[in-house]
Amino acid sequence: MSFNNLDSLYRQVIMDHYKNPRNRGKIEGDVLTVDMNNPTCGDRIQLQLKVEDGIVSDAKFDGEGCSISMSSASMMTQAIKGKKVEDALAMSKDFSNMMLGEEVEFEDDIAALHGVSKFPARIKCATLAWKAMEKGVHEQEENE
């Protein structure tokens, strides 16, 4: 597949997550809630995580922002559901490395965001949901 076709496919994946976000909404009950924003772009997110026995059993987000930040939140919540907390944190580290231009393998839609690394001003958009997840997990660990 040529680069232009792959780039077009990735844009389609990003727009699909933006127009049809997965896991958008609220989780009822006792959950971990993190509010973060990206003042540079105006993106804001509220991320909710339900962690049971070290597993992310549910993840939802709400907020507003550009297609990259909202798509990334959709992809991230989809990817970390059912994962061990440490695996979710490892994915976040891999995602950050991908945003720094490193070659990182993702087996799902997240790979579509690799091109964002070429646009430094947009990296904060892509990493917003991931940073919210890291912050929430670390705050929960401190409170235990």
N, C-alpha and C positions, 0 to 999 in steps of 0.2 A: 504494500500500500504506500502510495507516495506521501510525502510530508504534508502537502496541501489537503489531501483527502483525510489524513489522520487528524490534522488541525481542525478541519471542518467537523469531523466526527466528535472530537473533544468539545468543540463549541456547542454542538447539539446536545451532548450529555449535560453540560453545564446549564444550558437553557432549560432542559427538561427538569432538572432538579430545582431550578429557580421558579418555573411556572407550575410545577407539580411537586412541591416540597414533601419529602418523607418526614414523618415524625414531627410535624408542626403542631403545636398545641400545648396543653398543660397536662401534667400528671397529678392526679388526685392523691391526697394523703401526705404522709411524712416523706418529703424528698429533699434532696440537696438542690438549692437554687442559687445560681450565679448570674449576676447582671454585669455585662461588660459593654463597653462601646469603643469605637474607633473614631476619635474626634476629627481626625484628618479627613475622613470620608463621610462621616455621619452615620456609619453603621452602628446598630445597637442590637444586642442579643440578650435574651434571658434563656439560659440553659437550665434544664431540670434533669437530674439524674436520680435514679432509684438504684441504690447499691445494696445487694443482699448477699451475705457470705462471701464478700470479695468479688462478686460478679455484678457487672452493670446489667441489671435486669430490664431497665427501661431508660430511655433517653428521649427527651422532647425539647424543642426550642420554639421560641417566639421572638419576634423582632422585626426590624426593617433595615434595609440596606441594599447595596448593589447586588447584582446577580452573582458575583464571585463570593461575597460573604454569605449570602443566603444559601447558595448551592453547596458551599463548603460545609455549612451547618447541617444541611440535609444529608450529605454524604457521610459526615462524621458520625451523626447519631445513628445512622443505618449501620455503619461499620463497627461501632463499639458495643452495640446491643448484644448481650450474651457473652461478652468477653470478660476475662478477668481484668480487674482494675490495672494490674501491672502491664498486661498486654495492651490495654487502651492507652496507657502512658507511653509505652514503647512505640505504638503507632503514631502518637503525637510527636515524638522525637523524630521518627522517620519522616513525618510530614514536614516538620521544620527543616530537616536536612534537605528534603526535596525542594523546599522554597529557597534554599541557599544554592540551588543548582546541582546538588549531588544526585547521582543516579540511585534511585530507590524504587523497589518493586512494590506496587500495590496491585492486588488481584481484583479490585473492583473499580467503581466509577471514580474513585479518588485520583487515579492516574490522570484523569482528564484535566486536573488542575496543575499539572507539572509546568505548563507553559507560562503560568503566572510568575514563575521565578525570573522571567525576562523583563518583568515590569516591577521594579522595586517599590513603586508607590502603591501597588496593589497587593503586595505580600501581606500587609497588616489586615487587609480585607479577608484574605484566604485563611489566615491563621487565627482570626478572632474566636471562632467557636472552639478551636483546639485549645487556645490559651484559657478560655472559660472553663473547659473540662479539667485542665491541669489544675487551675486555681481551686475549683470546687473539690477535687479529690484531695489536694494537699490540705485544704482547710478542714475537711472531714477527718483526715488522719490526725491533724493537730488537736482536734476536739475529742478524740477517742482515748 
